[in-house]
Amino acid sequence: MLELLRKISGMHGVSGYEKKVSDTLLAEMKNYTDEQYTDALGNLITVKHGKGKKKLMLCAHMDEIGFMATFIEESGLVRIAPVGGIGFAASSYDRVLSEKGVRGVLVPDSRVKPAEYAADKFTIDIGAKDKKEASKKVSIGDVFRFDNDIVRLCGKRVTGHPLDDRVGCAILVNTAKNLANDQTDYDVYYVFSVQEEVGCRGSKTAAFSVEPDVALAFDVTGTGDTPGAAPMACRVGDGAAIKVKDSSVICDPSLVDALIATAKENRIKYQLEILTYGGTDTSSMQLSAGGCSAGCLSIPCRYIHSANELIDLADAEACADLAAAFIRRGV
């Protein structure tokens, strides 16, 4: 999983610009699914046919947060607009990289206190001596991402960007690989969605067209063991996090119970997630078309929406194992 995670995390995929990630995942999923297509919005939808008793949609988003160039100052500094929610205090002085290969540093106005950090207080310094030189490298509308590789820390813990949510994408590929030779009760739709970071847009249109009976999102979640975090039961390294609720969704209690039972039956390490903020593609899938039974398997993550997110690969592996076991368990 780490090799694939590094591969897809190294590709540009800021919201609205996910094609490079999609093309790579398509090449992977052709090995494990019967049908693959891309919809009008850019979602990659791949299907493994089963007995057709029900349709199950597994969804992870391909996009990442980033920055869009809005203006070039006479000094050569590039003004930016955020694409998705940026943790500016955590991201100060981090390196960024444009789709064109232009590198720079995300820098705050030195007169502004960290508590007042916002997009209009930041510029990207590409090292240009003036506007004329910068304009040869950067155009209005260019998108930048954090320029951080995935690196290994202690044990199975890794850090880098964008673990949110390329780790979910890697889990879907791993799950499809595990089930490639199975005939399950479900027709399984593996959906790699676009534009989650700007409003869960891709999963909404995908779920509308698929019309799943059951839907599971795969995304990162906050933790109680992040330094300074509010008390929360979810911790890095404690297993797959079965979402109960967040600020956008209350997961189907019967689905939560089924996931817990599956984890216990298969001795898969798990924990329960109740997040008091944020949301995922779970909510948009739950409400699309006529609605469906929706839940989420989350990967505990520290420092979300920064250039150095941190997860434990054992948690990701537990999510993949739990997803495969749940699908084999049947309707």
N, C-alpha and C positions, 0 to 999 in steps of 0.2 A: 504493500500500500504506500510506503514512503516514497518509492521510486516514482509511482504515478502522481502522487501528491506534489512532489517537487516539479515534475514535468508540467502539470497543468497550472501550478501556482506561478510558474515563471512566465506565463503568457498574459498579455494585456487582455483585460475583460471588464473594463469600467462599464457601468450600467449603460446599455444602449450600444455597446461596442464589443459584444461577446463572441463574435464569429470565430476567432482563432481558437478559443477554448472549445467552442461547439464542434469545430472540425476535428480536433484531436479526440474529443470524447466520442464522436461518431465513428471514427476509425476503431476505437476500442469496443464499442457496443455492437458493431457489426459481427463480432465474434460470438456474441452471447444472446442475441435477440433475432426475432424472425422478420421484423419490419422496423424501418427507421425513416423518419421524415422531419422536416423543419416547417413550422407553421409561419403565418404571415408576420407575427411579431418577432420571431427568431428563436422560439422555444425548440429545443431538440427533443423529439418524442420518439421513444423506441419501445417496441412491444414484444413480449415473449408470450405466445399463445399457450393457454392451458386448457382446462376442460370447459372454460367459459361460463362457470356457474355465477361468477361475479367479476367485476372489474376492480382491480386494485391499482391505485396511482401512487407511485413513490416519487417524491419531488425534492430536488436540491437545486439551489440557484447557482448559476455560473458567474453572475456579475459580482463586481467588487466596488467599493467606494473609490472616489478619486477626485480629480480637480479638472476644471475646464478653463482654458485661457480666455479672459474677457477683454484685456486691455494691456498694452505695452507702454510703460512709462518712458519718458525721455532718458532716464538713467539706465534703461535696459531691463529693469525689473518687470516681471510679468504678474499682473493682477489675475486673481482666480475666483471662480465660483465653485462651491462644493457640489459634488455629485454623490448624494447620499449623506449620511450623518458622519461627520468627521470629529474625532476627538482631538481638537486642535492643541490643547495643552500637552497631550501625550505625543503629539506628532511634530512639535517644534524642532526645527533644525534636522529633520529627517531628509534623506535623499529621495528624490522623485525622478521618474523617467517617463518621457512622452512616448506615444506610439511610433513617432518618427525616430526614436533613439536618442533624443536630447535629454541630457541629465541636468539636474539642478538641485537646489536646497530649498525646502519650505521654511521661510523665515518670518517671524513676527515683527511688528513695529516695536522697536526697543523701548519706546516710551509707554507701552501698554502693559499693564499687569496681567499675569496669567488668568486671573479670574474674569478678565474682560476680553479674553481671546474670542475672536469670531472671524469669519471669512474675510471681511473687509479690513482686517488688521494684518493680513498675511499677503506675502508675495512669494513668487518663485524666482530665485536668483540662479540664472543659468551661466553666470560668469561673463555676460556681455558687457562691453564698455559703454554702450549707449543703445538707443532705440533702433538705430539703423542696423547695428550688428545683430541685435536680438531678433529683429524682424526677418532676418535671413534664416533663422533657426525655428522660430515659433510663429504660428498663424493664429488668429482669433478662432476659437473653437477647438483647438488642439486639446487632447485629453492627456493627463498625467496620472500615474499611479505611484504607489510607494515602491522604491527600488530595493527591496529586501528579499533575499533568498530564504528558503526553509533550511534551518540548521538544527542539528541534534544537540540536545542538552543532556541532562542526567537521565539514565535509563531510556524509557521510550518517550520522553518528553521532547517536544520540538517547538521552535519559535520561528516567526517570520510572518509573511503576508502573501496572499490573503487566505489564511486558514478559514476565514469566513467568506465563502462557504465552499472552497475547493475541497475541503475535507469531506463535506457532504457528498460532493460529486464522486470522490474516490470511493466512498462507501457504497454508492449506487452501482458503480462498476464492479466492485468486489462482490456485492450481493448477486448481481446478474451472472457473474462468473461462477459463483457457488451453485446457482440454480440452473445453469445452462442445460443440464441433462435431465432435469426434473420435469414431470408433467404435473402441474399444480391445479388445484381447484380454480384458482384465479387466472384470468388473463392479466398479466402484470404490465403496466405501463410505467417505464422508467423515464421520467421527465426531468430534463435539465433546463430550468427556467431562466428567463432574462428579467432584468429590471426589478429584482426584489428589493434592492436597496433604496429605490425611489418610489415605493408604494405597492410592492407585491403584485406588479402588473402582469408579468408573464404567467404566473401560476393561475391567475384568474381566468385568462383566456384559454389556457391549456385545459383546465378543469371543466370549463364550459363545453369544450369540444369532446373531451373524453367521457364526461359524465360518469365518474367513478362511483361505485358503491361505497368503497372505503378508500381513504387517502391518508398517506403518511408523509410528513415533511421530515427532512434531515437538515439540521442547522446547528450552529453553535448556540450556547447559552451562557449567561453570566454565572459566576460562582461566589460562594460565600468565603472561599479562601483566597480571593484576590485581596492584596493589601488595602486596608481601609474600607472594604466592602461592607454593606449592611448584612446582618445575619441571614444566611440562606443555607438550606440543607445540602445543596448541590456543591460538589467538590471535584477538582481535577484528580483523576486517578481512581475514582470510586465507581466507575462503570458507566454503562449507557444510561442516559438520563431520560426517563419516560415523562413527557410533559403532562401535567395535570391542567395547568392554566398559565396564561400570561396576560398582558393588558389588552390583547386583541382577541383572545379565544378561550373558551372553556372546552377542553377536549371531551369527546364522547366517553362517558364513564365506563361503558361496557367495553370499549376499545382499550382504554387504560387497563382495565382488569384483565383483558385477554393478553395484553403485552406483559403484564406482571406474571401471570400464570405461565406464559411461555418461557419467560426468563427463569422462573423457579424450576420448571420441568427440565430445562436444559442446562441448569447450573451456570447461567450467564450472569455476570456481575451487573447489577443495575442499581439505580437510585431514582428518586422521584423529584421532579422539577416543578416548582411553583415560582414563576418569575413575575415580579410586581411591576415590570416595565417592559417595553419593547414588544415585538411580535415577529412572526415568520409567515411563510407561505401557507401555513396551516389554516389561518383565518380566511384567506381568500378562497382556498379550496372548499372549505366547509360551507361557504355561502354561495358558491357559484351554481348557476342553473337551478336545479331543484334541491341542491344541498346534498351533503353526504356525511357519513361517519368519518370524522377526521381526528388525527392525532399527530404526534411528533416524537421522534427520537432525537435527542439533542446531545451534542458533544460539549462538555464543560470546557470553557475557554476563559483565560485571563486576558485582560488588556484588549478587549474587543474594539474594533474600529481604530486601532493604532497600527503602526508599522511593524510591531513586534507582538502579535498575538501568540498565545501559548496554550498548547493542548498536550494530552497524553495519548499516544497512538493506541494504547490498550483500550481506552474508552471508545475510540473510533472502531476498533476491531470488535468490541462488544456490541456496538450498534449494528454492524454488518452481520454478525452472528445472530443477533436477536431478530433482525429483519428476515433473514433466510429461514430461521426456525418458525417464525410467525407465519410465513407464507406456506411452508410445508405443513403446518398444523391445520390449515384449511379453514373454510368458512364455518 
